[in-house]
């Protein structure tokens, strides 16, 4: 299955992924953490521009997994704060690039 509905929450914050693909298309907006996934254009090398989904979703890197990646990469802040920042990053990308930028790549 290439995509599962991602809904993460704790008692203070919720993040729901809507599969827009903007985070996968604009890795460089997140700094160097995702440089190893960059295909040279700023887009993830595993991103499928036709479907707007990850081609390796079930085995994607830990840092691409919201819940599982938190404890390894982002645990210097609370999970609530992490979810809030994830949601803000998503909103930032939607404002900057549009909510469903399908034609990139």
N, C-alpha and C positions, 0 to 999 in steps of 0.2 A: 504494500500500500504506500503510494508516494507521499501522502500527507494525512495527518491526523489532526483533528480540531484541537488546538492548543488553548486551554484555558487554565490560567494559574491564578491562585488567590491565597491570601492569608487573611487574618482578621482586619487588616487595614487597607489592602490594595488588591486590585485585580488587573490582570493583563490577558487580553484575548487576541490571538493572532488571527488576522483575516486573510492571510495568504496573498497579500498584495505583491510580495517579492521585492519591495524597495530596499529592505535591509541587505538582501543578497546582491542587489544591483549596485549598491553604493557602499562597499566595504570601507573605502578610504575615509568616509565620514566618521568612522569609529576608531581612527588611529591605526596603530601598527598591529593590534591584536590579531587581525584577520589577514595580514599580509601574505601568509602562506597559501591562502585560498584565492588570492587575486589572480585573475587570468591575464593581467596586464592592462586591463581597461578599467579596473576598479570593481568589476563584477566577479562574483564567485564562479570558479571554474566548474562547479557542480550545478549551477542554476540553469534551468531549462526555460529559455525565454518564450517558447511556444506555450507551455503549460503554466508558467510562472511558479513552478514547484522545484524542489530539490530532487535531483536525479538519484541521490544516495540518502534520502531522508531517513530510512531505518538504520543506517550506519553512519550518519553524519557526525562530524567532530563534536566532542563534548562541549566546546565553547559555543556551538550553535544550538545547544539544547538549553532552553530557558531554565528549567528547574535543576537539571543535573549539572549544568555548567556553573551555576551560582556558587556552589561549595568549593569548586576548584579555582575559578577565575575572579569571582566578585565578592567573596565573603568578608571583605574588609568593611562592608556596610550591611545593614540588616536586610533580610529578605524583603520586607515591606518597601524599604527604600530602593532596593534593586528593582523590584517590580514597577515602582513609580518611575524610576529613571528609564526603564525599558519602555514603558508607555510613553513617556515624554520624547524619547528618541524616535519612536514610531510616529508620533504626531509631527515632530520636526521634519522627518523625511516626507511625510504626506504634504506638509505645507511647502516644502522646498521643491519637490519634484512632482507633486500631484498624487492622487490616491491610488491610481492604477497605471503606472507607467509601463505599458506592455511592449513598447517597440524598441526599447534599448537592447543592445547587444546584437 
